[in-house]
Every structure is written in C-alpha cells, then in structure tokens.
C-alpha cells in the first residue's frame, strides 16, 4: 500500500494542541478545582499515560496544569485566612492550625496541650523569631480556645 508524500500513517492523535478542545485552558481549569491527573484524563477521554505524554511533549500544556494547581493553592490559602479571621471558635481553631503550619517545621516537636488545659506555644527558638504583634495574636488565639 503506497502512502502519499507528507502524510502520516496511523490513527490521528486524540489530543492535539490545535484541536477542537483548548487543552491547556481545560487542564488549567481542572487543576484549579483540585482535580487529579486521573480525573483530568477521564474528562479529556484519554488514559493517564496519554495525558502524561502530552505534558512531556507540549510544555504549554504542562504550564497550564501548573498554573491551575497554583490557583487552587491560592484559593485554598485565601479561604483558610478568611476562616482564621472569623470571631468564633472555628476561626480560632483555623488560626491555631495556621500558626502550627507556619511556625513549627516537621523537625520540631508539635505543640501539645499542657496539664492546665492550655496550649504550649512550642520551642522558644520559634517564638523568638516572631514580632510582638504576631506573638500577641497567638496569645489571643490561645485565650479564645480556653474560653470554649
């Protein structure tokens, strides 16, 4: 069977950057709502290895995916900060969670509740790096938690 010059043989690609679906945009939006690669592959009607190959072959598609992941992270962070500022017990818990995540690394010991029911703030080295405003904010959170 002879082929015409310049024509490729075989099945056409299911995903092509200039195809019917704007792949980079679609993947960015899927990543922005925290979809996994498996879920994105299902939406695009391809297998996960095909999607991974697209990431390697077309950097603009991989960039769209990373941009979407960054948007999802920023959105989550914004919501957590909003909840932390609420004047209720839930806000205090979220603020304490944020303080633990931001101040204590995996190598240091996590703060535990002391015998009096209060929360110990952690290693002195971590507290020395805080400004007076940040330290007073943590003490305020601890007081809110003790009230409930």
MDTraj code that builds the backbone (N, CA, C; nanometers):
import mdtraj as md
import numpy as np

residues = "UNK UNK UNK UNK UNK UNK UNK UNK UNK UNK UNK UNK UNK UNK UNK UNK UNK UNK UNK UNK UNK UNK UNK UNK UNK UNK UNK UNK UNK UNK UNK UNK UNK UNK UNK UNK UNK UNK UNK UNK UNK UNK UNK UNK UNK UNK UNK UNK UNK UNK UNK UNK UNK UNK UNK UNK UNK UNK UNK UNK UNK UNK UNK UNK UNK UNK UNK UNK UNK UNK UNK UNK UNK UNK UNK UNK UNK UNK UNK UNK UNK UNK UNK UNK UNK UNK UNK UNK UNK UNK UNK UNK UNK UNK UNK UNK UNK UNK UNK UNK UNK UNK UNK UNK UNK UNK UNK UNK UNK UNK UNK UNK UNK UNK UNK UNK UNK UNK UNK UNK UNK UNK UNK UNK UNK UNK UNK UNK UNK UNK UNK UNK UNK UNK UNK UNK UNK UNK UNK UNK UNK UNK UNK UNK UNK UNK UNK UNK".split()
xyz = np.array([
    [0.0843, -0.1177, 0.0000],
    [0.0000, 0.0000, 0.0000],
    [0.0889, 0.1241, 0.0000],
    [0.0724, 0.2084, -0.0928],
    [0.1546, 0.3282, -0.1054],
    [0.0898, 0.4424, -0.0279],
    [0.1768, 0.5261, 0.0311],
    [0.1259, 0.6430, 0.1034],
    [0.1663, 0.7681, 0.0280],
    [0.0847, 0.8695, 0.0424],
    [0.1163, 0.9966, -0.0226],
    [0.2288, 1.0642, 0.0536],
    [0.3071, 1.1405, -0.0159],
    [0.4203, 1.2087, 0.0465],
    [0.3698, 1.3110, 0.1484],
    [0.4321, 1.3124, 0.2649],
    [0.3975, 1.4097, 0.3686],
    [0.2829, 1.3704, 0.4579],
    [0.2152, 1.2628, 0.4314],
    [0.1039, 1.2189, 0.5165],
    [0.1542, 1.1150, 0.6142],
    [0.1093, 1.1263, 0.7375],
    [0.1445, 1.0272, 0.8390],
    [0.0438, 0.9149, 0.8346],
    [0.0935, 0.7978, 0.8649],
    [0.0043, 0.6825, 0.8711],
    [-0.0407, 0.6590, 1.0138],
    [-0.1501, 0.5915, 1.0285],
    [-0.1988, 0.5553, 1.1608],
    [-0.3136, 0.6441, 1.2069],
    [-0.3561, 0.6138, 1.3269],
    [-0.4689, 0.6855, 1.3857],
    [-0.4266, 0.8272, 1.4224],
    [-0.5113, 0.9259, 1.3978],
    [-0.4762, 1.0622, 1.4389],
    [-0.4753, 1.0734, 1.5915],
    [-0.3989, 1.1669, 1.6410],
    [-0.3893, 1.1863, 1.7865],
    [-0.5236, 1.2301, 1.8434],
    [-0.5509, 1.1771, 1.9633],
    [-0.6762, 1.2117, 2.0285],
    [-0.6703, 1.3543, 2.0832],
    [-0.5557, 1.3904, 2.1369],
    [-0.5363, 1.5254, 2.1893],
    [-0.4303, 1.5938, 2.1047],
    [-0.4629, 1.7063, 2.0527],
    [-0.3662, 1.7864, 1.9784],
    [-0.3834, 1.9311, 2.0223],
    [-0.2737, 2.0024, 2.0466],
    [-0.2856, 2.1394, 2.0966],
    [-0.3726, 2.2302, 2.0108],
    [-0.3773, 2.2118, 1.8817],
    [-0.4604, 2.2976, 1.7982],
    [-0.5948, 2.2356, 1.7655],
    [-0.6343, 2.1333, 1.8402],
    [-0.7563, 2.0588, 1.8095],
    [-0.8830, 2.1293, 1.8518],
    [-0.9901, 2.0508, 1.8596],
    [-1.1225, 2.1053, 1.8881],
    [-1.1374, 2.1548, 2.0320],
    [-1.0482, 2.1129, 2.1207],
    [-1.0593, 2.1454, 2.2628],
    [-0.9347, 2.2225, 2.3064],
    [-0.9494, 2.3395, 2.3658],
    [-0.8318, 2.4111, 2.4159],
    [-0.7760, 2.3378, 2.5384],
    [-0.6817, 2.2485, 2.5157],
    [-0.6355, 2.1567, 2.6199],
    [-0.5712, 2.2302, 2.7377],
    [-0.4846, 2.3260, 2.7080],
    [-0.4153, 2.3956, 2.8168],
    [-0.5155, 2.4678, 2.9074],
    [-0.6131, 2.5336, 2.8481],
    [-0.7160, 2.6031, 2.9275],
    [-0.7989, 2.5051, 3.0091],
    [-0.8378, 2.3972, 2.9446],
    [-0.9200, 2.2974, 3.0128],
    [-0.8451, 2.2380, 3.1309],
    [-0.7171, 2.2029, 3.1089],
    [-0.6387, 2.1450, 3.2177],
    [-0.6148, 2.2465, 3.3293],
    [-0.5970, 2.3719, 3.2931],
    [-0.5791, 2.4752, 3.3959],
    [-0.7040, 2.4851, 3.4828],
    [-0.8205, 2.4829, 3.4205],
    [-0.9455, 2.4917, 3.4978],
    [-0.9678, 2.3675, 3.5832],
    [-0.9327, 2.2502, 3.5301],
    [-0.9468, 2.1273, 3.6085],
    [-0.8521, 2.1273, 3.7281],
    [-0.7295, 2.1713, 3.7060],
    [-0.6329, 2.1767, 3.8161],
    [-0.6748, 2.2798, 3.9198],
    [-0.7399, 2.3875, 3.8754],
    [-0.7830, 2.4929, 3.9677],
    [-0.8914, 2.4447, 4.0634],
    [-0.9631, 2.3388, 4.0266],
    [-1.0629, 2.2823, 4.1188],
    [-1.0118, 2.1543, 4.1840],
    [-0.8779, 2.1419, 4.1861],
    [-0.8085, 2.0337, 4.2565],
    [-0.8347, 1.8953, 4.1970],
    [-0.8550, 1.8850, 4.0670],
    [-0.8699, 1.7543, 4.0031],
    [-0.7350, 1.6837, 3.9985],
    [-0.7381, 1.5529, 4.0071],
    [-0.6162, 1.4751, 3.9919],
    [-0.5906, 1.4521, 3.8427],
    [-0.4738, 1.3989, 3.8116],
    [-0.4445, 1.3684, 3.6710],
    [-0.5411, 1.2631, 3.6176],
    [-0.5768, 1.1668, 3.7014],
    [-0.6704, 1.0621, 3.6584],
    [-0.8068, 1.1231, 3.6248],
    [-0.8533, 1.2167, 3.7060],
    [-0.9822, 1.2812, 3.6797],
    [-0.9753, 1.3667, 3.5537],
    [-0.8629, 1.4368, 3.5347],
    [-0.8464, 1.5186, 3.4143],
    [-0.8419, 1.4295, 3.2902],
    [-0.7753, 1.3173, 3.2996],
    [-0.7693, 1.2246, 3.1866],
    [-0.9092, 1.1726, 3.1535],
    [-0.9896, 1.1465, 3.2549],
    [-1.1255, 1.0991, 3.2326],
    [-1.2092, 1.2048, 3.1603],
    [-1.1945, 1.3315, 3.2021],
    [-1.2694, 1.4402, 3.1385],
    [-1.2290, 1.4542, 2.9918],
    [-1.0995, 1.4405, 2.9651],
    [-1.0499, 1.4549, 2.8278],
    [-1.0648, 1.3268, 2.7452],
    [-1.1133, 1.2211, 2.8075],
    [-1.1367, 1.0928, 2.7421],
    [-1.0074, 1.0318, 2.6871],
    [-0.9037, 1.0358, 2.7696],
    [-0.7765, 0.9718, 2.7368],
    [-0.7290, 0.8951, 2.8593],
    [-0.6208, 0.8197, 2.8428],
    [-0.5635, 0.7492, 2.9573],
    [-0.4642, 0.8406, 3.0273],
    [-0.4295, 0.8053, 3.1493],
    [-0.3331, 0.8844, 3.2256],
    [-0.1962, 0.8863, 3.1566],
    [-0.1474, 0.7720, 3.1033],
    [-0.0196, 0.7786, 3.0306],
    [-0.0240, 0.8713, 2.9086],
    [-0.1372, 0.8768, 2.8386],
    [-0.1504, 0.9682, 2.7248],
    [-0.1427, 1.1132, 2.7726],
    [-0.2085, 1.1425, 2.8831],
    [-0.2040, 1.2771, 2.9386],
    [-0.0625, 1.3124, 2.9826],
    [0.0056, 1.2196, 3.0467],
    [0.1438, 1.2434, 3.0893],
    [0.2347, 1.2669, 2.9689],
    [0.2110, 1.1930, 2.8612],
    [0.2900, 1.2128, 2.7386],
    [0.2652, 1.3528, 2.6827],
    [0.1417, 1.4005, 2.6907],
    [0.1105, 1.5358, 2.6441],
    [0.1860, 1.6407, 2.7263],
    [0.1967, 1.6167, 2.8569],
    [0.2712, 1.7096, 2.9417],
    [0.4171, 1.7167, 2.8981],
    [0.4736, 1.6020, 2.8619],
    [0.6139, 1.5984, 2.8209],
    [0.6348, 1.6553, 2.6805],
    [0.5415, 1.6310, 2.5907],
    [0.5565, 1.6746, 2.4517],
    [0.5252, 1.8229, 2.4320],
    [0.4340, 1.8749, 2.5124],
    [0.3889, 2.0139, 2.4942],
    [0.4025, 2.0899, 2.6255],
    [0.5097, 2.1681, 2.6399],
    [0.5316, 2.2393, 2.7664],
    [0.4201, 2.3385, 2.8014],
    [0.3510, 2.3916, 2.7017],
    [0.2439, 2.4879, 2.7321],
    [0.1278, 2.4199, 2.8044],
    [0.1080, 2.2925, 2.7767],
    [0.0022, 2.2180, 2.8456],
    [0.0422, 2.1932, 2.9906],
    [0.1690, 2.1548, 3.0106],
    [0.2187, 2.1337, 3.1473],
    [0.2161, 2.2650, 3.2256],
    [0.2452, 2.3752, 3.1579],
    [0.2416, 2.5063, 3.2233],
    [0.0991, 2.5410, 3.2658],
    [0.0021, 2.5117, 3.1815],
    [-0.1380, 2.5348, 3.2170],
    [-0.1787, 2.4549, 3.3392],
    [-0.1336, 2.3299, 3.3470],
    [-0.1636, 2.2433, 3.4623],
    [-0.1016, 2.3021, 3.5894],
    [0.0254, 2.3432, 3.5821],
    [0.0927, 2.4009, 3.6994],
    [0.0264, 2.5326, 3.7411],
    [-0.0149, 2.6129, 3.6457],
    [-0.0832, 2.7389, 3.6762],
    [-0.2144, 2.7103, 3.7495],
    [-0.2879, 2.6107, 3.7037],
    [-0.4133, 2.5731, 3.7700],
    [-0.3907, 2.5249, 3.9121],
    [-0.2849, 2.4467, 3.9329],
    [-0.2522, 2.3998, 4.0681],
    [-0.2192, 2.5184, 4.1590],
    [-0.1468, 2.6167, 4.1035],
    [-0.1131, 2.7354, 4.1823],
    [-0.2390, 2.8135, 4.2182],
    [-0.3327, 2.8239, 4.1255],
    [-0.4593, 2.8929, 4.1522],
    [-0.5360, 2.8210, 4.2634],
    [-0.5374, 2.6875, 4.2589],
    [-0.6067, 2.6095, 4.3622],
    [-0.5431, 2.6323, 4.4987],
    [-0.4106, 2.6363, 4.5033],
    [-0.3417, 2.6593, 4.6295],
    [-0.3724, 2.7984, 4.6841],
    [-0.3710, 2.8988, 4.5968],
    [-0.4014, 3.0354, 4.6415],
    [-0.5450, 3.0463, 4.6911],
    [-0.6375, 2.9826, 4.6220],
    [-0.7775, 2.9868, 4.6630],
    [-0.7957, 2.9221, 4.8002],
    [-0.7320, 2.8082, 4.8194],
    [-0.7405, 2.7395, 4.9487],
    [-0.6804, 2.8253, 5.0581],
    [-0.5645, 2.8841, 5.0314],
    [-0.4987, 2.9693, 5.1307],
    [-0.5863, 3.0888, 5.1652],
    [-0.6485, 3.1492, 5.0651],
    [-0.7355, 3.2647, 5.0883],
    [-0.8537, 3.2262, 5.1776],
    [-0.9136, 3.1102, 5.1511],
    [-1.0269, 3.0652, 5.2330],
    [-0.9846, 3.0365, 5.3761],
    [-0.8680, 2.9748, 5.3927],
    [-0.8202, 2.9444, 5.5275],
    [-0.7946, 3.0739, 5.6042],
    [-0.7335, 3.1729, 5.5402],
    [-0.7110, 3.3015, 5.6063],
    [-0.8440, 3.3668, 5.6431],
    [-0.9428, 3.3570, 5.5540],
    [-1.0730, 3.4157, 5.5829],
    [-1.1339, 3.3492, 5.7061],
    [-1.1304, 3.2150, 5.7119],
    [-1.1854, 3.1435, 5.8270],
    [-1.1077, 3.1767, 5.9536],
    [-0.9775, 3.1958, 5.9412],
    [-0.8963, 3.2273, 6.0592],
    [-0.9345, 3.3614, 6.1188],
    [-0.9880, 3.4506, 6.0399],
    [-1.0234, 3.5833, 6.0888],
    [-1.1645, 3.5898, 6.1473],
    [-1.2376, 3.4819, 6.1428],
    [-1.3735, 3.4826, 6.1960],
    [-1.3706, 3.4828, 6.3481],
    [-1.4598, 3.5578, 6.4128],
    [-1.4558, 3.5712, 6.5594],
    [-1.5303, 3.4590, 6.6322],
    [-1.5167, 3.3376, 6.5864],
    [-1.5829, 3.2272, 6.6553],
    [-1.4789, 3.1185, 6.6836],
    [-1.5221, 3.0105, 6.7469],
    [-1.4294, 2.9044, 6.7852],
    [-1.3669, 2.8391, 6.6617],
    [-1.4443, 2.8289, 6.5529],
    [-1.3893, 2.7711, 6.4299],
    [-1.2752, 2.8543, 6.3759],
    [-1.2908, 2.9855, 6.3814],
    [-1.1850, 3.0751, 6.3366],
    [-1.0603, 3.0618, 6.4214],
    [-1.0793, 3.0458, 6.5513],
    [-0.9647, 3.0289, 6.6408],
    [-0.8919, 2.8983, 6.6104],
    [-0.9676, 2.7922, 6.5836],
    [-0.9054, 2.6634, 6.5512],
    [-0.8263, 2.6714, 6.4220],
    [-0.8834, 2.7375, 6.3220],
    [-0.8140, 2.7513, 6.1944],
    [-0.6889, 2.8360, 6.2114],
    [-0.6980, 2.9420, 6.2901],
    [-0.5821, 3.0278, 6.3135],
    [-0.4718, 2.9507, 6.3860],
    [-0.5105, 2.8683, 6.4823],
    [-0.4115, 2.7867, 6.5524],
    [-0.3485, 2.6858, 6.4571],
    [-0.4293, 2.6278, 6.3706],
    [-0.3764, 2.5361, 6.2697],
    [-0.2737, 2.6071, 6.1812],
    [-0.3080, 2.7280, 6.1364],
    [-0.2152, 2.8047, 6.0532],
    [-0.0864, 2.8352, 6.1283],
    [-0.1003, 2.8729, 6.2536],
    [0.0188, 2.9033, 6.3325],
    [0.1083, 2.7803, 6.3427],
    [0.0482, 2.6663, 6.3642],
    [0.1280, 2.5431, 6.3717],
    [0.1961, 2.5137, 6.2395],
    [0.1251, 2.5313, 6.1298],
    [0.1827, 2.5026, 5.9982],
    [0.2940, 2.6002, 5.9627],
    [0.2765, 2.7268, 6.0001],
    [0.3733, 2.8280, 5.9606],
    [0.4931, 2.8371, 6.0541],
    [0.4752, 2.8037, 6.1810],
    [0.5822, 2.8263, 6.2780],
    [0.6632, 2.7026, 6.3122],
    [0.6023, 2.5875, 6.3095],
    [0.6725, 2.4675, 6.3519],
    [0.6954, 2.3767, 6.2326],
    [0.8212, 2.3510, 6.2039],
    [0.8537, 2.2630, 6.0905],
    [0.8384, 2.1179, 6.1328],
    [0.8590, 2.0285, 6.0403],
    [0.8429, 1.8850, 6.0681],
    [0.9495, 1.8350, 6.1650],
    [1.0661, 1.9024, 6.1717],
    [1.1737, 1.8559, 6.2587],
    [1.1475, 1.8873, 6.4053],
    [1.0725, 1.9950, 6.4325],
    [1.0488, 2.0325, 6.5714],
    [0.9238, 1.9642, 6.6225],
    [0.9142, 1.9590, 6.7521],
    [0.8002, 1.8946, 6.8160],
    [0.6755, 1.9814, 6.8015],
    [0.5639, 1.9207, 6.7738],
    [0.4378, 1.9944, 6.7628],
    [0.3903, 2.0366, 6.9007],
    [0.3209, 2.1493, 6.9117],
    [0.2710, 2.1926, 7.0424],
    [0.1651, 2.0956, 7.0951],
    [0.1679, 2.0749, 7.2227],
    [0.0721, 1.9858, 7.2879],
    [-0.0044, 2.0651, 7.3925],
    [-0.1156, 2.0110, 7.4363],
    [-0.1910, 2.0740, 7.5442],
    [-0.1184, 2.0472, 7.6749],
    [-0.1043, 2.1504, 7.7577],
    [-0.0370, 2.1297, 7.8858],
    [-0.1377, 2.0782, 7.9888],
    [-0.0904, 2.0524, 8.1102],
    [-0.1757, 1.9935, 8.2141],
    [-0.2903, 2.0853, 8.2547],
    [-0.2708, 2.2158, 8.2409],
    [-0.3746, 2.3097, 8.2815],
    [-0.4811, 2.3268, 8.1736],
    [-0.4663, 2.2599, 8.0603],
    [-0.5652, 2.2707, 7.9543],
    [-0.5296, 2.3725, 7.8482],
    [-0.4212, 2.4463, 7.8705],
    [-0.3775, 2.5453, 7.7726],
    [-0.2919, 2.4791, 7.6659],
    [-0.2574, 2.5549, 7.5673],
    [-0.1737, 2.5043, 7.4601],
    [-0.0351, 2.5642, 7.4760],
    [0.0661, 2.4786, 7.4823],
    [0.2019, 2.5310, 7.4882],
    [0.2390, 2.5810, 7.3502],
    [0.3027, 2.6948, 7.3433],
    [0.3297, 2.7569, 7.2152],
    [0.4479, 2.6973, 7.1408],
    [0.5301, 2.6163, 7.2029],
    [0.6352, 2.5490, 7.1285],
    [0.7735, 2.5954, 7.1657],
    [0.8713, 2.5571, 7.0851],
    [1.0105, 2.5869, 7.1150],
    [1.0353, 2.7374, 7.1226],
    [1.1205, 2.7741, 7.2153],
    [1.1494, 2.9160, 7.2338],
    [1.2156, 2.9760, 7.1114],
    [1.2928, 2.8964, 7.0383],
    [1.3597, 2.9469, 6.9184],
    [1.2564, 2.9958, 6.8159],
    [1.1473, 2.9219, 6.8019],
    [1.0431, 2.9601, 6.7061],
    [0.9727, 3.0874, 6.7511],
    [0.9547, 3.1030, 6.8814],
    [0.8849, 3.2204, 6.9329],
    [0.9721, 3.3454, 6.9267],
    [1.1030, 3.3289, 6.9361],
    [1.1932, 3.4449, 6.9308],
    [1.1888, 3.5136, 6.7951],
    [1.1574, 3.4383, 6.6906],
    [1.1560, 3.4967, 6.5568],
    [1.0272, 3.5741, 6.5283],
    [0.9280, 3.5655, 6.6191],
    [0.8009, 3.6350, 6.5986],
    [0.8102, 3.7807, 6.6403],
    [0.7347, 3.8635, 6.5710],
    [0.7236, 4.0034, 6.6127],
    [0.6284, 4.0096, 6.7322],
    [0.6260, 4.1245, 6.7985],
    [0.5360, 4.1410, 6.9129],
    [0.3905, 4.1258, 6.8710],
    [0.3574, 4.1754, 6.7526],
    [0.2207, 4.1656, 6.7025],
    [0.1810, 4.0193, 6.6784],
    [0.2711, 3.9416, 6.6195],
    [0.2416, 3.8005, 6.5928],
    [0.2286, 3.7221, 6.7227],
    [0.3141, 3.7519, 6.8189],
    [0.3082, 3.6831, 6.9469],
    [0.1786, 3.7165, 7.0207],
    [0.1369, 3.8428, 7.0188],
    [0.0116, 3.8790, 7.0843],
    [-0.1076, 3.8143, 7.0136],
    [-0.0980, 3.7986, 6.8805],
    [-0.2044, 3.7314, 6.8055],
    [-0.2157, 3.5853, 6.8493],
    [-0.1033, 3.5165, 6.8668],
    [-0.1062, 3.3776, 6.9126],
    [-0.1630, 3.3662, 7.0538],
    [-0.1265, 3.4584, 7.1395],
    [-0.1785, 3.4558, 7.2767],
    [-0.3291, 3.4796, 7.2757],
    [-0.3751, 3.5693, 7.1898],
    [-0.5187, 3.5952, 7.1755],
    [-0.5924, 3.4692, 7.1293],
    [-0.5342, 3.3968, 7.0353],
    [-0.5944, 3.2717, 6.9873],
    [-0.6023, 3.1702, 7.1003],
    [-0.4948, 3.1611, 7.1788],
    [-0.4934, 3.0660, 7.2901],
    [-0.6021, 3.0998, 7.3914],
    [-0.6215, 3.2273, 7.4193],
    [-0.7264, 3.2686, 7.5118],
    [-0.8648, 3.2321, 7.4587],
    [-0.8869, 3.2499, 7.3273],
    [-1.0160, 3.2134, 7.2666],
    [-1.0415, 3.0639, 7.2815],
    [-0.9384, 2.9843, 7.2642],
    [-0.9542, 2.8401, 7.2750],
    [-0.9849, 2.7967, 7.4181],
    [-0.9281, 2.8663, 7.5145],
    [-0.9511, 2.8311, 7.6551],
    [-1.0916, 2.8681, 7.7013],
    [-1.1534, 2.9685, 7.6368],
    [-1.2871, 3.0141, 7.6745],
    [-1.3927, 2.9108, 7.6412],
    [-1.3773, 2.8398, 7.5312],
    [-1.4809, 2.7455, 7.4874],
    [-1.4920, 2.6321, 7.5782],
])
top = md.Topology()
chain = top.add_chain()
for i, resn in enumerate(residues, 1):
    res = top.add_residue(resn, chain, resSeq=i)
    for name in ("N", "CA", "C"):
        top.add_atom(name, md.element.get_by_symbol(name[0]), res)
traj = md.Trajectory(xyz[None], top)
